[in-house]
Amino acid sequence: MNEDRREELLAAEHTILQDVAGVLEAMETITHYEVYEVIREGKKLFSFRVRGLDDEEMEKCRDQATKVVKNRRLGGLTMPGDFNAAKYNSLMIYAATHPDDRKWLWDNKDLWQKANATSGWQVVDKVLRRGEKEAVIELIERLSGYGTEEQENLEETLKNS
């Protein structure tokens, strides 16, 4: 092997090792929680932690929020029917909530009884206002990798041009 080829391979190896280190760091920071505070009339009522969701978790929420109907014309084959966006948002918030927070908040049987709910996502629906749910969803999506800061900066730059 000639010396030029050897130097080229060593340089490539350094780049590859840097890339692998970056991938490992990305894997380690994939589950990051941030706090969402529920504030009404200037008073903090409570807070809880949420994280980003992966594709599989979002798909599961989407499936649970979609009614399935039998199509008689297709021999009783089940097909996706109506999609309940409010339920989908509540399911996403429920799934993204830190397990410790979910336990005392959404899975609290006393709250279920007071809210006339039979599951945690229904408590989300009863406790959070529409705008609050939207803000939590935006946080979850940001933590999931959507709407990165660079994209927001680009949008702001485009608005101001």
ZIBELFEN-V223686 format. One record per run of one state. SS is the DSSP state (a for helix, b for strand, c for the rest). FROM is the first residue (numbers start at 1). TO is the last residue. Records with the same first field share a line. If there is no record, write none. Layout:
# ZIBELFEN-V223686
SS: FROM-TO + FROM-TO
This chain:
# ZIBELFEN-V223686
c: 1-2 + 29-33 + 41-42 + 51-54 + 65-65 + 75-76 + 84-84 + 98-98 + 105-108 + 116-119 + 128-129 + 144-148 + 161-161
a: 3-28 + 55-64 + 72-74 + 85-96 + 99-104 + 109-115 + 120-127 + 130-143 + 149-160
b: 34-40 + 43-50 + 66-71 + 77-83 + 97-97
